[in-house]
Amino acid sequence: MLNIAPTTDAVPADAPNDGVEARAERAAGRTGVETGEIERLPFDLSALEDEGVFVNVDASGFGLLDRRLEWHVLGVSLPRGTDLAFRPPRCGLLPDRYRLPLLRPAARAHAALHKYSYRFTLTETLLETPAYRWVPWSAFEAFERDFRAAQQALEAARTNVLDQYEAVREEVVETILKLADDSARRLIATGHVVPEGYRDVIARGIDAAVPSPEDLREKLTLRYRVGVVLLGSEMIAEQRRAREERARVEALEEAVRLERQQQRARERLVQEELWAEGERIRRRLQAEEEERRREAEVKERLRSLKLEAAKERLRESLSPIEEGAQQLHAAVFEAAASIRASLRKHGGLPGGSVRRARELTRWFRLMNWQSDAQLEALLTELENLAGRPSGKRKRDPGPIDQVLSDIVDLCYADARALAEPHRMVALEL
């Protein structure tokens, strides 16, 4: 259908005279004549639109019932280098008693359309096709009755072919093979050699060209189409509606796009808030962890200080005892050194030295609150050696001297420490 685009000076329907005068002035300006000499030609398609309808008969698929045969299939060799055109003949792919009943309904449908319709050259020019013909409403029922009869005839002919399809196909192939045999004889008569498998090639070609049952059911169609005239004002209104619809769709798309942007912005804001909240929580946990670590360090430092203070108090409480032990060891050292000097001087223990050794042992046992086992063992051994009877023989001073040397060595450190100033006291001073 021809689409006539409206001009830029199209006028609304409520001012037709203004539109006619504008077109007349435009025509006068282009042709160089006076505006009053321009004739106003009436053009109204309302009668065609109101009193009838445009109809087109569409018959498709009927060309598959015929086929052009190639000349070499018929055994004919065309001369070369000539200006004459040799058109190959056509061959029906079904016997005429089946093919013609399939072709006639299409012709009957077109005949019914021509019988009950009118042809308008103007509308054919505007629609750019002669297929649509105008059928008045008074004749449409008669046209439709004849068209339905043609459709029924087509359906009956198709059913007849499909019921005997295998026999029809074999008949077509057999006829073409007879033609192939005749063509082979003509080739031999003209001195040409018939190619090997010539007959089989032709049989396969014609068998593939015969329409299949599916083609006969689906591709052979007969119908009519109905059309109405699309007026210029309707085209303008349609274009206006299309523009409005396009503007509405664009507005909706813009709103959807804006909503998506806002949604993405909200999602991004939520993500940023979640990230910030997570960062705050992480920093708070880190600060709490740092606070717990510092608190643990402070507690550990306080515990260390408490331990140091306790140790210091313990040392302060034990210092008199240690000093007493050192004095005891110093006294033992002085007594043992004195006894050892007397022993070495007299070559034996005089009576006073023996008594002194026994008193030393008894005194140490009374004052030994630290349980110095080594010193006690040495003093016990000294007591045993000093308590042995001497008899007539002179007592050997060697063991006693050895025990006294051990006692002196054991008590020497405490005696020396007692003789020197205490380090803590020196520091305090």
DAVEN-V812197 format. One record per backbone hydrogen bond with DSSP energy under -1.0 kcal/mol. CO is the residue of the C=O (numbers start at 1). NH is the residue of the N-H. If there is no record, write none. Layout:
BEGIN
((CO NH) (CO NH))
END
This chain:
BEGIN
((7 10) (12 15) (15 19) (16 20) (17 21) (18 22) (19 23) (20 24) (21 25) (22 26) (23 27) (24 28) (25 29) (26 30) (27 31) (28 32) (35 38) (45 49) (46 50) (47 51) (51 137) (53 135) (54 227) (55 133) (56 225) (58 223) (60 221) (61 64) (62 65) (63 66) (65 93) (67 91) (71 76) (89 69) (91 67) (95 98) (95 99) (96 100) (99 103) (100 104) (103 107) (104 108) (105 109) (106 110) (107 111) (108 112) (109 113) (110 114) (111 115) (112 116) (118 134) (120 124) (121 125) (122 126) (123 127) (124 128) (124 129) (133 55) (134 118) (135 53) (136 139) (139 143) (140 144) (141 145) (142 146) (143 147) (144 148) (145 149) (146 150) (147 151) (148 152) (149 153) (150 154) (151 155) (152 156) (153 157) (154 158) (155 159) (156 160) (157 161) (158 162) (159 163) (160 164) (162 165) (164 168) (165 169) (166 170) (167 171) (168 172) (169 173) (170 174) (171 175) (172 176) (173 177) (174 178) (175 179) (176 180) (177 181) (178 182) (179 183) (180 184) (181 185) (182 186) (183 187) (184 188) (185 189) (186 190) (187 192) (188 191) (195 198) (197 201) (198 202) (199 203) (200 204) (201 205) (202 206) (203 207) (204 208) (205 209) (206 210) (212 216) (213 217) (214 218) (215 219) (219 221) (221 60) (223 58) (225 56) (227 54) (231 235) (232 236) (233 237) (234 238) (235 239) (236 240) (237 241) (238 242) (239 243) (240 244) (241 245) (242 246) (243 247) (244 248) (245 249) (246 250) (247 251) (248 252) (249 253) (250 254) (251 255) (252 256) (253 257) (254 258) (255 259) (256 260) (257 261) (258 262) (259 263) (260 264) (261 265) (262 266) (263 267) (264 268) (265 269) (266 270) (267 271) (268 272) (269 273) (270 274) (271 275) (272 276) (273 277) (274 278) (275 279) (276 280) (277 281) (278 282) (279 283) (280 284) (281 285) (282 286) (283 287) (284 288) (285 289) (286 290) (287 291) (288 292) (289 293) (290 294) (291 295) (292 296) (293 297) (294 298) (295 299) (296 300) (297 301) (298 302) (299 303) (300 304) (301 305) (302 306) (303 307) (304 308) (305 309) (306 310) (307 311) (308 312) (309 313) (310 314) (311 315) (312 316) (313 317) (314 318) (315 319) (318 322) (319 323) (320 324) (321 325) (322 326) (323 327) (324 328) (325 329) (326 330) (327 331) (328 332) (329 333) (330 334) (331 335) (332 336) (333 337) (334 338) (335 339) (336 340) (337 341) (338 342) (339 343) (340 344) (341 345) (342 346) (343 347) (350 354) (351 355) (352 356) (353 357) (354 358) (355 359) (356 360) (357 361) (358 362) (359 363) (360 364) (361 365) (362 366) (363 367) (364 368) (367 369) (371 373) (372 376) (373 377) (374 378) (375 379) (376 380) (377 381) (378 382) (379 383) (380 384) (381 385) (382 386) (383 387) (397 401) (398 402) (399 403) (400 404) (401 405) (402 406) (403 407) (404 408) (405 409) (406 410) (407 411) (411 415) (412 416) (413 417) (414 418) (415 419) (416 420) (422 426) (423 427) (424 428) (425 429))
END
